[in-house]
Amino acid sequence: MYDAENNVYKNFHVPYINVAKIFWNNDGDRIAFIGEKNSDFELCTIDLKNGKYSVVNKLNPEDIKSFSEKYIIWK
């Protein structure tokens, strides 16, 4: 991920082979994403300040189809 304010790249290490969707927080302090691991999907968040991620919920592949946009902003 690129931090334009500080002109640096940030690496976030997460155990997923694919990121299906990214959701941006209006405050810019965290993002959420749907990650794929071994054909399982999980909704996760990453704290952009400390780089820690957590799993919010496991998802079914059918749930992924309900998201029509590649990115979504949440409040």
Secondary structure as GFF3:
##gff-version 3
##sequence-region A 1 75
A	DSSP	beta_strand	2	3	.	.	.	ID=ss1
A	DSSP	beta_strand	8	9	.	.	.	ID=ss2
A	DSSP	beta_strand	18	25	.	.	.	ID=ss3
A	DSSP	beta_strand	30	37	.	.	.	ID=ss4
A	DSSP	beta_strand	40	47	.	.	.	ID=ss5
A	DSSP	beta_strand	53	59	.	.	.	ID=ss6
A	DSSP	alpha_helix	61	65	.	.	.	ID=ss7
A	DSSP	beta_strand	71	74	.	.	.	ID=ss8
###
